[in-house]
Amino acid sequence: MKKIVMMAILLGLAGCSHLEQNAGQMAMFQIPEQEAQWIQDGEPIVYEGQQWYPEDRFDVLLDSEVYFKGAYRDVPFFVQKIDVRPYRKIFTKFGRNKFRIFSPGE
């Protein structure tokens, strides 16, 4: 009987650890089918009175590593959780774990 109880506990713990492995893997923010044309054209996001311009590079981030800050022209934008004001960059999501970098204009 002790072995059965111990086995049930071990199986329960194994199931819990399996659930932990998926933490941060599930997308919380929708991925657009295509990046907005205005981003591809190099137009800026206006956020907190400042213009932020898209760059030809991106960061690989999990959705759990960014905060949603707002939407501009129907496109959600984000900041990294580790960043503090004044932000160095903001992001839009365009693929799984792919976030386009926007930098402040001069």
N, C-alpha and C positions, 0 to 999 in steps of 0.2 A: 504494500500500500504506500509506503514511504517513497518507493521508487517511482510510482505512478504520479504522486503529487509533485515530486522533484522534477520529473519529466515534463509535466504540464507547466510548471513555472519556467523551466528553461525554454520551452517552445513559445510561451507568451513573451519572454524577454527577446527571443530571436525575432519574433514578429514585430516588436516595437523598434528594434534596431533597424529592421528593413525599412520601416516608415521614415526613420531619421535620414536615411540615405537620399531621400527625395527632397529634403529641405532645400529650398532655394532653386530647385530645378524647374518647378512649374512656373510658367509665365503668368504674371499678375497683370501686365499691361499688354493691350492688344498690339499685334504687329500689323502694320498697314500692308496692303497688297503691293502698293507702289509708293515710293517716297513722293511727297508733295512737289509739284512742279516748281513752286516758288522757292523751295529749298534747293532744288537742282539748279535753278537760275542764280543762286547766290544771294538771294534777298535775306535781310536780317529778321530776327525776332526782336521785338521791342519788349523789354522786361525791365521793370523798375526804372523807367525813363532812359534806359540805355539800349543801344543797338548791339545785337549779338550776331556775328556773321558765321555762316557754316564753313567748315574747313573740309579739305579733301582727305580727311582721316577720321577714324572712329576708335572708340574704346570698346573692349569686350567686357561687359558687365552683366551681372545677374539683376533681375528686377528687384531683388531684395537688397541690392546695394545702392539704390537710388530712391529719392523722394520725388513725388509728383509735385510740381510747383504751379502749374497752370496749363492753359492751352492758348496758342496763338494761331489765328486763322484755322481753327479746328484741328490743330496738331498739338498733342500733349508734349510738354517739355519737362525736363527733370534736372536735378542736381545730385551729385554724388553725396551719399550720407556722410562721408568723411570730410567733405568740404564745408567751410564756414564763410560767412560774409566778410569781405566782399568776395563773391564767387569768382573763381578763375575761369570756369567754363560751365556751360549748360549743355544739355543733350536732347536730341529727339531720337526716338527708337525707329529703326528701319528694318530690322531683321532679328532673328533669335539671338539674344545676347549682344546685339550690335547697336551701339548708340553713337549717332553722329555728333561730333564736337562742334560747339559754337563758342567763339571767343568774342570778348567785348571789343567794339570798335574804338579807335583812338579819338 
